[in-house]
Amino acid sequence: MTAAIPHAAWLKAPETQKLIAALEAARPGGARFVGGCVRNTLMGRPVDDIDIATQLTPDRVTEICAKAGFAAHPTGVEHGTVTVVVNHKPFEVTTLRRDVSTDGRRATVAFTESWEEDAQRRDFRMNALYADASGAVHDPTGGGLDDARAGRVIFIGDAHQRIKEDYLRILRFFRFNAWYARGPLDPHGLHACADLMAGIDTISAERVWKELKKLLAAPDPRATWEGMDAIDVRARAAPELSNHARLDALMRLEAELLLPVDAMTRVAAALNDQISAGALARRLKLSNEERDRLVDALGQDVKITSYMSLREMRRVIYKLGNAVFRDRVMLAWASAGNDKAQQWRALVAHGAMWTPPRMPLSGDEVMAAGVAAGPKVGEVMREVEEWWIDADFPDDKLSIIERLKAVAQGMA
């Protein structure tokens, strides 16, 4: 089976053409596009990154790019990778490689000129597709084109061996299924993941978290998540994400009503409470911002209902912020079911449109009203703010000053 992608926008872009021309001039036929840009083009998906595989060594790539006026950075030169920047557009250019040894986390590689050897060290057949400068697609494994067209995620060669080379491939198997599969998970791959899932314990926390977030950002990863759960990979990688019912309900709402997807909202839905959110954050080394968002999303200090008035909604958003408000609405909606979808959807929409105003009162204005500098200033500010919130955030400075004077006199 043959294929070509000569009309791909990224392939025709001036930056791409300049770089591939420079590499081809040094070694005709020695550079091909590889991986996601080829796969996604064939599958009709957006292309974000452009990777190039080449028979040229990293030193030679750097030399060629310098002569052509491109910036070249040795971002992974020990593994053959040079990041080349052409008119502010980055490309990863990597010398063809074969594995010398692997330990399940990292590999020692040797450079090669064989496209077949380079393909064999990759994970899935759909990721081992190459396209030359003309756009003609090459499929060294013999199954990548079929997989891309059918939406199948199949390991190259023996699935057990591919996983033993890098245990992160267990999570990548599920992540790629979430994004690209159009049918059931490959049983051979699933069996290998089940056999070798103890290897997940050797993967760094940061890499596990990155894969889980990417998986849960897929449009509809329900089947994949169920597959992970069925063989206990989910429990091994993220035991805290055990609220399957709420997560499934949320993803069902998103799929049926075509709602925007937010991976962090899904993570919050899969957690049981703030304690489990904190445990996940510590174990997988989430950023402080990510931890705080999950903990806040699972707070119970404010009751969220589908029949909240706009005034109640604004009061809650002022307290929680727009992102946390949306998280709590989506979790409450998932828990309540879909019988009041129109009301919930309106709440989400209004919550996104309204921007909380800043409190239009300064400490200097409080002191100008006769309040002495010190703790009293904060007390007066808080009381005026509560009045302002209860009044639904009036944009009326005169009324606010009058209220300030009344509060200041009452505290005198």
Secondary structure, 3 states (H helix, E strand, C coil): CCCECCCCHHHHCHHHHHHHHHHHHHCCCCEEEECHHHHHHHCCCCCCCCEEEECCCHHHHHHHHHHHCCEEEEEEHHHCEEEEEECCEEEEEEECEEEEEECECCEEEEECCCHHHHHHCCCEHHHCCEECCCCEEECCCCCHHHHHHHCCCCECCCHHHHHHHECHHHHHHHHHHHHHCCCCCCHHHHHHHHHHHHHHHHCCHHHHHHHHHHHHCCCCCHHHHHHHHHCCHHHHHCCCCCCHHHHHHHHHHHHHHCCCCCHHHHHHHHCCCHHHHHHHHHHCCCCHHHHHHHHHHCCCCCCCCCCCCHHHHHHHHHHHCHHHHHHHHHHHHHHHCCCCHHHHHHHHHHHHHCCCCCCCCCHHHHHHCCCCCCHHHHHHHHHHHHHHHHCCCCCCHHHHHHHHHHHHHHHC
